[in-house]
Amino acid sequence: MKKTVVMMLCLAMVCGFAFAAGSQEAAPAAKPTAAATAFHIGIVTGTVSQSEDDLRGAERLIKEYGSVADGGMIQHVTYPDNFMDEAETTISVIAGLADDPLMKAVIVNQAVPGTTEGFRRIKEKRSDVLCIAGEAHEDPGVIQSAADLAVNNDFVARGYLIIRTAHELGCDTFVHISFPRHLSYETMSRRVAIMRATCEELGMKFVMETAPDPTSDVGVAGAQQYILEKVPAWIEAYGKKAAFFCTNDAHTEPLLKQLLAYGGYFIEADLPSPLMGYPGALGIDLSAEAGDFPAILKKVESSIVAKGGAGRFGTWAFSYGYTTTAGLGQHAINVLKGESQLLKLSDLMKAYGKFTPGAKWNGSFYSDVNTGVRAKNHVLIYQDTYMMGKGFMGNADIVVPEKYFSIK
C-alpha cells in the first residue's frame, strides 16, 4: 500500500514538472492576435512636382507593408504644392489621419509650415499617435513643441563640410541661391552664416544670389526659367571655379543643366539625391533603375563623366528625401513593435541604414545656438558626399570644428 502511494506521488510530481516545463515553453511562443498588433502608419509628403524623392519613399513603404486601402499598413497622402497659400488644407491633411482609429504614427516629410499645428490637432484628438517630422521647415523650437521626433539634415555640419569640399576641389567662390521665405528659417539662415564664415577662413569668396520662390505667383515654371537665364551671367561674373548651391528642389534641375553647359561646380543639393535634378538635367531615363540607388548613381555618374563633369558634380549616394520618408516610417514601425526606442540615435540610424547599404551617416541631437541646450527630440543627420567621377569625400568621418556650432 505504501509503495503504491509513493509511486502515485512520484508520478504526480513528474507530471507536474512536465506540465510546468511545457507551460514555460509555450508562453513565449504565444502570439498576440491580429487585432492586438494591427496599426496604421500615416505618411504625408509633397507631390511629384515639388518633392518626388519624398513621395517615392512612401511608395517604398507601401511596396513592403501594403496600403491601408488594400488592407495594409501605410496610408499615404500629399499636401498642396502651394502649401504657403493653402496652410489650412495642409493642416487638415495632416490632422485628418488621426480620424483612423488604427492610426498610431504620422510622419510628415518634408514638414512644411503648418506641420506643427497639424500635430497639435492630432494630439488633441489622439495623444497616443506618434508625430514625426522629417526635414522640418519651421524653426526648431516650434516643431520641437509638437513633434515626438523631428529630423533635419545637419545644416550645421553641412554648412562647414560643403564649403570645405568645394575648397578641396579647387573652388575659389561659393554662390548661394535662395529667396526670403527660406532665409527666414532658422535652419537655413544659420547654415548661411556658417558657410560665409567657412569661406572667410578658407580664403574663398561668398556670394548671395536671389531667385524667385516657386510657391509664389511665378510658380515652379517661372522660377526654373529664371535660373536657366541667369546661370550664364553668373558663370561670367564668378568664373568656372565657382561652386553653386540652391535651397529649393525646383531650382536644382535648371541649375545643374546650365552648370554642365557653362562650367562651375555643384557639391550637393540642399536635400541631396542622385535623382535630385540630375535625370532632367542630363536627359536620361531611370525608370528601369527605379528604387535601385546603386544602379541610379552609376547611370547618373556615367552620364556626368561623358559630358565632361567628372569631379565637379556631387550628391549623396542615396536620396535624403527618399531615405527620410522610408527610414522614419520604418523607425515608427520598429518603435510600435517594441523593437526600437523612438529617441535612441542608433535605432534611428538602423532604420535609415536599411535603405542605404554601404553609405556612411553621421549626426547628433540639435543644440540651441543661443542657450547651448541640447534638444531631446530633434536629430540632425548627414550622409557622406559623393563626387561623381571621384568617389566618396570622407565627410562623414570629419570632425567639424566646435566654433562653427556657435555661429548664428
LUMPALUM-566796 format. One record per residue (C-alpha): residue in three letters; x, y, z. Coordinates in steps of 0.25 Angstrom, whole numbers, padded with zeros to 4 digits, always signed. Example, Ala and Ser with C-alpha at 12.3 -4.5 7.8 and 13.67 -1.06 7.14 Angstrom:
// residues 2
Ala+0049-0018+0031Ser+0055-0004+0029
// end
This chain:
// residues 408
Met+0000+0000+0000Lys+0011+0010+0004Lys+0019+0006-0009Thr+0006+0009-0017Val+0004+0023-0010Val+0019+0027-0012Met+0018+0023-0027Met+0006+0031-0029Leu+0012+0043-0022Cys+0025+0041-0031Leu+0016+0040-0043Ala+0009+0053-0040Met+0021+0060-0037Val+0027+0056-0051Cys+0014+0060-0058Gly+0014+0073-0050Phe+0029+0077-0054Ala+0025+0073-0069Phe+0013+0082-0069Ala+0021+0093-0063Ala+0032+0092-0073Gly+0022+0091-0084Ser+0015+0104-0079Gln+0029+0111-0079Glu+0032+0107-0093Ala+0018+0110-0098Ala+0017+0125-0093Pro+0028+0131-0102Ala+0022+0124-0114Ala+0008+0130-0112Lys+0006+0141-0122Pro-0003+0153-0120Thr-0016+0153-0128Ala-0016+0161-0141Ala-0026+0171-0135Ala-0015+0174-0124Thr-0004+0176-0133Ala-0011+0183-0145Phe-0008+0198-0147His-0006+0208-0158Ile+0005+0218-0161Gly+0001+0231-0168Ile+0011+0237-0178Val+0010+0252-0183Thr+0019+0257-0194Gly+0019+0267-0205Thr+0015+0263-0219Val+0023+0258-0230Ser+0025+0272-0236Gln+0031+0278-0223Ser+0038+0267-0216Glu+0038+0254-0223Asp+0048+0247-0215Asp+0040+0249-0202Leu+0028+0242-0209Arg+0036+0231-0215Gly+0040+0227-0201Ala+0025+0226-0197Glu+0023+0217-0209Arg+0035+0208-0204Leu+0028+0206-0191Ile+0015+0203-0198Lys+0022+0193-0206Glu+0027+0186-0193Tyr+0015+0188-0184Gly+0004+0190-0193Ser-0006+0202-0194Val-0018+0203-0184Ala-0027+0203-0196Asp-0023+0189-0199Gly-0023+0184-0184Gly-0008+0188-0182Met-0001+0197-0172Ile+0002+0210-0180Gln-0007+0222-0182His+0000+0232-0192Val-0006+0246-0194Thr+0000+0259-0200Tyr+0000+0273-0197Pro-0003+0284-0207Asp+0009+0289-0216Asn+0005+0303-0212Phe+0005+0300-0197Met+0009+0314-0193Asp-0004+0319-0198Glu-0012+0307-0194Ala-0008+0305-0180Glu-0021+0301-0175Thr-0022+0290-0185Thr-0008+0285-0181Ile-0012+0285-0166Ser-0025+0277-0170Val-0018+0267-0178Ile-0008+0264-0166Ala-0019+0265-0155Gly-0029+0256-0163Leu-0020+0244-0162Ala-0023+0243-0147Asp-0038+0240-0151Asp-0034+0226-0154Pro-0035+0218-0140Leu-0024+0209-0145Met-0014+0221-0147Lys-0002+0220-0138Ala+0008+0229-0145Val+0008+0241-0154Ile+0021+0244-0162Val+0022+0257-0170Asn+0033+0259-0180Gln+0036+0270-0183Ala+0030+0276-0170Val+0026+0289-0177Pro+0019+0301-0169Gly+0006+0296-0163Thr+0012+0283-0158Thr+0013+0288-0144Glu-0002+0292-0144Gly-0005+0279-0151Phe+0002+0271-0140Arg-0005+0279-0129Arg-0018+0276-0134Ile-0015+0261-0135Lys-0010+0261-0121Glu-0023+0268-0116Lys-0031+0256-0122Arg-0021+0245-0120Ser-0010+0247-0111Asp-0005+0232-0114Val-0001+0235-0128Leu+0014+0237-0131Cys+0016+0250-0138Ile+0029+0250-0146Ala+0035+0262-0155Gly+0044+0259-0166Glu+0052+0272-0171Ala+0045+0282-0163His+0043+0295-0169Glu+0038+0302-0156Asp+0048+0307-0146Pro+0054+0297-0137Gly+0047+0302-0124Val+0034+0302-0131Ile+0034+0288-0137Gln+0040+0282-0124Ser+0028+0287-0117Ala+0019+0278-0124Ala+0027+0266-0130Asp+0031+0254-0123Leu+0043+0253-0132Ala+0048+0263-0142Val+0059+0260-0152Asn+0067+0270-0161Asn+0079+0270-0170Asp+0090+0274-0162Phe+0091+0289-0166Val+0102+0292-0156Ala+0112+0281-0160Arg+0108+0282-0175Gly+0110+0298-0175Tyr+0124+0295-0172Leu+0126+0282-0180Ile+0120+0287-0193Ile+0130+0299-0193Arg+0141+0290-0189Thr+0139+0280-0200Ala+0138+0292-0210His+0151+0297-0205Glu+0158+0283-0206Leu+0153+0283-0221Gly+0160+0296-0224Cys+0148+0305-0224Asp+0150+0320-0221Thr+0136+0325-0220Phe+0123+0320-0214Val+0110+0325-0219His+0097+0323-0210Ile+0084+0324-0217Ser+0071+0325-0209Phe+0059+0335-0206Pro+0053+0342-0194Arg+0044+0331-0189His+0055+0321-0188Leu+0065+0330-0182Ser+0055+0333-0171Tyr+0056+0319-0166Glu+0066+0318-0155Thr+0072+0305-0160Met+0075+0312-0174Ser+0079+0325-0168Arg+0089+0319-0158Arg+0095+0310-0169Val+0097+0322-0178Ala+0105+0329-0166Ile+0113+0316-0165Met+0116+0315-0180Arg+0120+0330-0180Ala+0130+0328-0168Thr+0136+0316-0174Cys+0138+0323-0187Glu+0145+0334-0180Glu+0154+0324-0172Leu+0158+0317-0185Gly+0160+0329-0193Met+0148+0327-0203Lys+0138+0338-0208Phe+0124+0336-0203Val+0112+0342-0211Met+0097+0342-0209Glu+0088+0342-0221Thr+0073+0343-0220Ala+0063+0335-0229Pro+0048+0334-0229Asp+0041+0326-0219Pro+0034+0314-0227Thr+0022+0315-0217Ser+0020+0330-0222Asp+0012+0335-0233Val+0022+0331-0244Gly+0021+0317-0240Val+0031+0305-0242Ala+0032+0308-0257Gly+0035+0323-0255Ala+0045+0320-0244Gln+0052+0310-0253Gln+0053+0319-0265Tyr+0059+0330-0256Ile+0071+0320-0253Leu+0072+0316-0267Glu+0074+0330-0271Lys+0083+0335-0260Val+0094+0324-0259Pro+0102+0328-0272Ala+0103+0342-0266Trp+0107+0336-0252Ile+0118+0328-0258Glu+0123+0340-0266Ala+0123+0348-0253Tyr+0129+0338-0243Gly+0136+0328-0252Lys+0137+0314-0255Lys+0143+0311-0241Ala+0131+0315-0234Ala+0122+0305-0227Phe+0107+0307-0227Phe+0097+0303-0216Cys+0082+0306-0216Thr+0072+0304-0205Asn+0060+0299-0213Asp+0057+0286-0220Ala+0051+0292-0232His+0063+0301-0235Thr+0072+0289-0235Glu+0070+0283-0249Pro+0072+0296-0257Leu+0084+0300-0249Leu+0090+0286-0252Lys+0087+0287-0267Gln+0093+0300-0268Leu+0106+0297-0260Leu+0108+0285-0269Ala+0107+0294-0281Tyr+0115+0307-0276Gly+0124+0301-0265Gly+0124+0303-0250Tyr+0123+0293-0238Phe+0111+0287-0231Ile+0115+0280-0218Glu+0102+0274-0214Ala+0087+0278-0213Asp+0080+0284-0201Leu+0074+0271-0200Pro+0084+0262-0207Ser+0080+0251-0216Pro+0085+0245-0230Leu+0070+0247-0234Met+0070+0262-0230Gly+0070+0269-0243Tyr+0080+0260-0250Pro+0071+0252-0258Gly+0064+0264-0265Ala+0077+0272-0266Leu+0084+0260-0273Gly+0072+0256-0281Ile+0073+0241-0276Asp+0062+0231-0273Leu+0064+0224-0260Ser+0050+0216-0260Ala+0058+0203-0262Glu+0066+0206-0249Ala+0055+0211-0241Gly+0057+0208-0226Asp+0071+0203-0228Phe+0080+0214-0224Pro+0094+0208-0227Ala+0089+0206-0241Ile+0083+0220-0242Leu+0096+0226-0237Lys+0104+0218-0247Lys+0096+0223-0258Val+0096+0237-0254Glu+0111+0237-0252Ser+0113+0231-0265Ser+0105+0242-0272Ile+0112+0253-0264Val+0126+0247-0267Ala+0122+0246-0282Lys+0118+0261-0282Gly+0131+0265-0276Gly+0126+0268-0262Ala+0135+0258-0254Gly+0139+0263-0241Arg+0130+0275-0242Phe+0117+0269-0238Gly+0113+0263-0225Thr+0101+0257-0217Trp+0098+0247-0206Ala+0099+0232-0212Phe+0085+0230-0206Ser+0074+0240-0207Tyr+0072+0248-0194Gly+0057+0251-0197Tyr+0054+0236-0200Thr+0062+0231-0189Thr+0056+0240-0179Thr+0042+0236-0183Ala+0045+0222-0183Gly+0054+0222-0171Leu+0045+0230-0162Gly+0033+0221-0166Gln+0042+0208-0163His+0046+0215-0150Ala+0032+0217-0145Ile+0028+0203-0149Asn+0040+0197-0141Val+0036+0206-0129Leu+0022+0202-0129Lys+0026+0187-0130Gly+0035+0190-0117Glu+0048+0187-0125Ser+0054+0201-0124Gln+0053+0213-0116Leu+0048+0226-0122Leu+0059+0235-0117Lys+0071+0226-0118Leu+0080+0231-0129Ser+0086+0217-0132Asp+0072+0212-0134Leu+0068+0223-0144Met+0081+0221-0151Lys+0078+0206-0152Ala+0065+0209-0159Tyr+0071+0219-0169Gly+0082+0209-0171Lys+0072+0199-0176Phe+0071+0207-0189Thr+0085+0212-0191Pro+0094+0200-0191Gly+0109+0204-0191Ala+0107+0219-0189Lys+0112+0225-0176Trp+0103+0234-0168Asn+0107+0243-0156Gly+0099+0252-0147Ser+0095+0258-0134Phe+0084+0264-0126Tyr+0081+0278-0129Ser+0087+0289-0119Asp+0081+0303-0118Val+0091+0313-0122Asn+0086+0323-0112Thr+0085+0315-0100Gly+0094+0303-0103Val+0083+0294-0098Arg+0082+0281-0106Ala+0068+0276-0111Lys+0064+0262-0107Asn+0054+0260-0119His+0062+0267-0130Val+0073+0260-0138Leu+0082+0266-0149Ile+0088+0255-0159Tyr+0096+0255-0171Gln+0102+0245-0181Asp+0116+0245-0187Thr+0117+0254-0200Tyr+0120+0246-0213Met+0126+0254-0224Met+0123+0247-0238Gly+0136+0243-0245Lys+0144+0244-0232Gly+0136+0236-0221Phe+0133+0238-0206Met+0139+0250-0200Gly+0140+0244-0186Asn+0132+0255-0180Ala+0124+0246-0170Asp+0137+0244-0163Ile+0142+0258-0162Val+0141+0265-0148Val+0134+0279-0150Pro+0142+0290-0142Glu+0134+0293-0130Lys+0134+0308-0133Tyr+0124+0306-0144Phe+0113+0301-0135Ser+0112+0315-0128Ile+0111+0323-0141Lys+0097+0329-0144
// end
